[in-house]
């Protein structure tokens, strides 16, 4: 199945959770914010938020610096 991630269409395994997508992308979940179909996903819900075909996901990285 396919989802739109940050404007790009990507293939994911049917029934995948947000957490699996984060793992696949090799991201540190403590350094990102996730929006699923226009709603912010709480970090505690990454495992229970299941992706469906044609969903939209936006992932924003926090960047430190000075």
N, C-alpha and C positions, 0 to 999 in steps of 0.2 A: 504494500500500500504506500501511498505518497502523502507527505505533509509539506507545508511550506514553512521553511525555517529561515528567518531573517530575509524574506523575499525570494529565497531559492527553493525550488521543488526538490525534495530528497526522498529516497526510498527508505522506509523503516519496516521492521517486522510487525506484522499484524498483532495487535494486543500489547504492544510495547508501552511501557510507562515513561513518563518524563525522565525518571532516574536512569533508565536504560539509554535514552538519547544522550543525556549528559555524559554517561560512561563512554558511549560510542565516540563522542566528540572529544574525549579526554579532558573534560573541564573540571575544575575544582568547584563543587557546588557552594562553597563558602564565599566564592568570589564572583557569583553571577546572580542575576535576577531573571526569572522566567515568567513570560506571559503566554497563556494558552487561550486561544480564541477570544482575545481581548480582556481576559481576567488574569490578574497577578496570581501566581501559584505560590503558596506558602512552602517553605523548604520541607516542612513535615509532610507535605502532600505529594512530593515528587514520586514516591513509590506507588501511590494509589491513583494518581492522575493518568488515566489510560488515553493513549492517542488513538484517533479514528482517522479513516481516510479523508483527505482534504482538510484536516485541521490546520490551523495557523499557529506557529510557535515563534516567539521572539525571545532571544537570549541576549542579555546585556552583560558585558564584563565590567567589573570594577577595576579601575586602574589607579594605582597610587603614584605619587610623585611629588616633586616639590621644586 
